[in-house]
Amino acid sequence: MNKTILLDNRPQGKPSHSDFKFVENDKPSPKDGEVLLKTCYVSVDPYLRGRMIDQKSYIEPFELNKPLSSGIIAEVVESKIDDFSKGDYVSAMLDWKEYQVSDGQNLQKVDPDQAPLSTYLGVLGMTGLTAYFGLTDIGKPKEGETVVVSGAAGAVGTVVGQIAKIKGCRVVGIAGTDEKIDMIKSKFGFDEAVNYKTTSDMKKAIAEAAPDGVDVYFDNVGGPITDAVMANINRHGRVVACGAISTYNATETPTGPRLETTLIKKSVLMQGFTVGNYAEKFKEGVQQLASWMQSGDLTYTETMVEGFDNIPQAFIDLFDGKNEGKMVVKV
Amino acid sequence: MNKTILLDNRPQGKPSHSDFKFVENDKPSPKDGEVLLKTCYVSVDPYLRGRMIDQKSYIEPFELNKPLSSGIIAEVVESKIDDFSKGDYVSAMLDWKEYQVSDGQNLQKVDPDQAPLSTYLGVLGMTGLTAYFGLTDIGKPKEGETVVVSGAAGAVGTVVGQIAKIKGCRVVGIAGTDEKIDMIKSKFGFDEAVNYKTTSDMKKAIAEAAPDGVDVYFDNVGGPITDAVMANINRHGRVVACGAISTYNATETPTGPRLETTLIKKSVLMQGFTVGNYAEKFKEGVQQLASWMQSGDLTYTETMVEGFDNIPQAFIDLFDGKNEGKMVVKV
């Protein structure tokens, strides 16, 4: 049999198990020109929450009663395409199914001997590329500048912090548990870290952690944490608007202090982006990230959940910050 | 005698006459290496409101009981500097005084035969340069794109709209009276204009005036007007954060819908700036603006108030939108 996870309801607020539906079908058989893929690792990402809303965006919304999908590493278990052999591993946007067929389009072969398979969803995949292009192309950190990262212990944040260190910056991370705070300092080399859950005056805490002010803010969370960082932004600061997980489950339009005056008075740039904007440069980005990994300048952590049935729970846990680094489900 | 206008109180909310104090002193005498300047035209600008707050910014705040200052065109009435002669006209940041001495530093000679003197404060001065650099360097309008301008009938807005037309864009202006709406369409060539004071659903009105969405938003006002434009922003849109006059008199931090998600989903850039960022390119900018004026592609309007004593009132009137184009006081 072959399990599939469908979107059963569009979540109201935080996603719950009742928004997902498991169905079972026969395992499909590949026709000529198709491969049969077995799902190995499934990426769960905050941005998927946005696709659950029925609203035009940079990517089509998920349809009700249709399979959800995300970045997946799969094994070719049967091939009727010349370019693929049984035993190959591929990375692609695929459905949340145990088995599925593919015409081979958009499948990217990955090498399990080069790096652990799950890293092709994380540090060597969309996550790493998001950190790399957002920070270098928008944030443009210069040696000696201060870079602040929110969601610092997450999949993107841990990579951003390390790249900022490679660029010679002072790096301040914001995260929500003492374990995460310890981890980003000891394992990922952040200079300072602020636990937003135990800090009452975030504006002051950022000012203390970034005594020369904030030159680059890589924002994964939005909301009041962002307000506190923006209160410390320097003249000609750059804000990389990558994610806003604090607002993804909002049921009403989130409000906050208006930013216009800060942007004007300090000549600040804010730029939103999605990694797809850089599709033409993915190869260059992966090469750079892999090279930093080989030199030991870039490392990673991941939160690995086991079992296809646990995909919804792993996704829900993102919104409680239960992951350190990349959240991956091993099927 | 020689009148000077001092900042008597830091305004709470909208500025009022009691925030200003007139004092009289003797007319000063220039020493060797100085010129005596007679004020001819005084620029009043919304950004001066920001300088009245005791708060660090890109420019020093005004001090209490000290003269206010702004862009001024003055006549040299006595010169003890070789480079300046009696009868020369100069443009500079000068005090709100009828007469003052200067060591000649930062005085820029202007030619009354080339263009009316007041235009060196407006379309050929900081105002025109603000429009030019903000639109071309940040907004980067491309032929066929839609540019929306708020504060469209103001000093900066009228120039922005015309440059956007020169660049081959569809131009939509937002202003607050029917006279202004008529003016920007008939005199300045805007394709569409929306009166925000008589329009109940601004989001819908912008959508109708910009049926292909908004590629570039040149923002002079901030606040709810900006929210309505942002609801119509296109993917890869650029927001030029130039002014936020709707919030300058706020006594509490203005709040509004958070922008992060829009910025991210649509890969939108927002960039604040002040014209001083482009100081090295002022000459190039003035040449371009003057050339467009000569070719007839760029025209201007101004609201001319007479009398030194009316400088505070002219400034206050900015916040009621009483000006069309540049607000200048002729002394």
Interface residues (C-beta under 8 A of the other chain):
Chain A: G50 S57 Y58 D219 G222 G223 T226 R235 A241 C242 G243 A244 T247 Y248 T253 P254 T255 G256 P257 R258 L259 E260 T261 T262 L263 I264 K265 K266 S267 V268 L269 M270 Q271 G272 F273 T274 N277
Chain B: G50 S57 Y58 D219 G222 G223 T226 R235 A241 C242 G243 A244 T247 Y248 T253 P254 T255 G256 P257 R258 L259 E260 T261 T262 L263 I264 K265 K266 S267 V268 L269 M270 Q271 G272 F273 T274 N277
